[in-house]
């Protein structure tokens, strides 16, 4: 039986480094040659957002007319994306749903079709996001094989041989047609002249195992052939002949008896009825494309000003949710502001056309302290420890370390300390011979090659915010003055950091660290990752989302936490941490390390991380969280 070959070419005129004035050239040099493949009998898949479809129509309506004609003749297939290329695990479920609906409406209006197969944007997927696609009526999705497979040693390689079923966070299933990063990178190397035709054919023979019913030849950008988007200095200034190489390869494969070309959706009857696969796990709750540098911090915490831009999106979302009547044009504008390409190699010209940065409302001033009934504050001047007690909360702060939390306990948990500090020597291992604090700030500056922390000796001050007592301190760091504060409420602690200087340093900026004091168990956590269902995970192996991928990429992953909250604990007790992403869209990160027979479980938030998309400038935003008790779900 011949192996079915298929492609999904990703068309994207929102490409971060492509100016609007270049759209006509991209259509001419990249998109027309693609349609010629279909005209010549290769049933290709073409994925594009509604934005890209509209942009093509604006500069070359003949291309759209021919594409529609080829679709209805069955010579090629439209694979859905949505109105805009947004990163689903970083964005709330209602926006993801609207993005898909608006995309389907535009496809039907312009091309007369509503696809039932969707390509997951940037291949960034969570189990909760699958439910959004199911609810939107999609039969199947296109997702990369390589990273989920590497995260699941129990998977058989044979699962790549044909479409599979995936299990969503809600327990439902959806079909998947695999994309393959190694395969499409091999294809790109051939097209760019790094491999000969014989080299590529030899590769296909090598990977075409017995029982392989289908193989993904290509599932990535169309704009990298006979055109260079200008992301990297290593790109050639002028290229040509690459679509001719593609045509030669496709024609050669078409003439071979052991291969046959099929449109992607035609593969769905080959779906394996075996047990559905769980795409993610506690160590890897979000899967993304290609190598490790392409993790979700790329669209959340770097770029020209990702933190500010994502915060602006959450702010606009709050306005839409509160509106009595929210129109499709308003939702479309939000989806396009949340587009992934505004967050990577965006040109300076396009960046300056975006909405203005959020304005800082000024430094926080607290009212004078008033004795509050039920609040007991004691200070140990020798050890510089501040003990705060109410009927429901016990909080101990370290004045030698910037008012870091030494312990926090709640009445509903029998005043058992849940988070705090694990002191030097707690772990009998030289690699962990340090203090592990809670609620501190850590900046690692790349240009200066140093660390800046707020773990310094401070004097506390007392204030008032409304009816609630406040404890705070100010300190001058190398990067400017900061104010750390705590506000006490019934069964809750609010805490945050205010930056006098909001210029984003070239640094990873991490704060709000939470160290779990129960070291006898691995941590569990629960949060939203782009879907309507909060996803629960029990960590079962060592992980560290803040670990650098390389000297250029400062973190390996993060959590979208798209509901503005995350629960974390070990054993039966934990905490719920909530914040307002419309004020600061920080991303939480997790680590869990086994040390002898104990576990070091931590969570923190990041305001900035580094990768090759990070540009000078950008804005820091004040950040605050609310900590409340939580039992294991």
Secondary structure as GFF3:
##gff-version 3
##sequence-region A 1 633
A	DSSP	beta_strand	3	11	.	.	.	ID=ss1
A	DSSP	three_ten_helix	20	22	.	.	.	ID=ss2
A	DSSP	alpha_helix	23	26	.	.	.	ID=ss3
A	DSSP	pi_helix	27	31	.	.	.	ID=ss4
A	DSSP	alpha_helix	32	39	.	.	.	ID=ss5
A	DSSP	beta_strand	45	48	.	.	.	ID=ss6
A	DSSP	alpha_helix	50	59	.	.	.	ID=ss7
A	DSSP	alpha_helix	61	72	.	.	.	ID=ss8
A	DSSP	beta_strand	77	79	.	.	.	ID=ss9
A	DSSP	three_ten_helix	88	90	.	.	.	ID=ss10
A	DSSP	alpha_helix	93	111	.	.	.	ID=ss11
A	DSSP	beta_strand	117	119	.	.	.	ID=ss12
A	DSSP	three_ten_helix	121	123	.	.	.	ID=ss13
A	DSSP	alpha_helix	127	135	.	.	.	ID=ss14
A	DSSP	beta_strand	140	144	.	.	.	ID=ss15
A	DSSP	alpha_helix	146	151	.	.	.	ID=ss16
A	DSSP	three_ten_helix	157	161	.	.	.	ID=ss17
A	DSSP	beta_strand	164	167	.	.	.	ID=ss18
A	DSSP	beta_strand	173	179	.	.	.	ID=ss19
A	DSSP	alpha_helix	181	191	.	.	.	ID=ss20
A	DSSP	alpha_helix	197	207	.	.	.	ID=ss21
A	DSSP	beta_strand	214	218	.	.	.	ID=ss22
A	DSSP	alpha_helix	242	254	.	.	.	ID=ss23
A	DSSP	beta_strand	259	261	.	.	.	ID=ss24
A	DSSP	three_ten_helix	264	270	.	.	.	ID=ss25
A	DSSP	beta_strand	277	278	.	.	.	ID=ss26
A	DSSP	alpha_helix	297	300	.	.	.	ID=ss27
A	DSSP	alpha_helix	306	322	.	.	.	ID=ss28
A	DSSP	alpha_helix	328	337	.	.	.	ID=ss29
A	DSSP	three_ten_helix	340	343	.	.	.	ID=ss30
A	DSSP	alpha_helix	348	351	.	.	.	ID=ss31
A	DSSP	beta_strand	367	368	.	.	.	ID=ss32
A	DSSP	beta_strand	376	380	.	.	.	ID=ss33
A	DSSP	beta_strand	385	389	.	.	.	ID=ss34
A	DSSP	beta_strand	393	398	.	.	.	ID=ss35
A	DSSP	three_ten_helix	399	401	.	.	.	ID=ss36
A	DSSP	beta_strand	404	410	.	.	.	ID=ss37
A	DSSP	three_ten_helix	411	413	.	.	.	ID=ss38
A	DSSP	beta_strand	419	420	.	.	.	ID=ss39
A	DSSP	three_ten_helix	430	432	.	.	.	ID=ss40
A	DSSP	beta_strand	442	445	.	.	.	ID=ss41
A	DSSP	beta_strand	450	453	.	.	.	ID=ss42
A	DSSP	beta_strand	461	465	.	.	.	ID=ss43
A	DSSP	beta_strand	468	477	.	.	.	ID=ss44
A	DSSP	beta_strand	480	489	.	.	.	ID=ss45
A	DSSP	beta_strand	492	499	.	.	.	ID=ss46
A	DSSP	beta_strand	507	515	.	.	.	ID=ss47
A	DSSP	beta_strand	523	527	.	.	.	ID=ss48
A	DSSP	beta_strand	535	538	.	.	.	ID=ss49
A	DSSP	beta_strand	543	544	.	.	.	ID=ss50
A	DSSP	beta_strand	565	570	.	.	.	ID=ss51
A	DSSP	beta_strand	573	578	.	.	.	ID=ss52
A	DSSP	beta_strand	587	595	.	.	.	ID=ss53
A	DSSP	beta_strand	598	608	.	.	.	ID=ss54
A	DSSP	beta_strand	623	631	.	.	.	ID=ss55
###
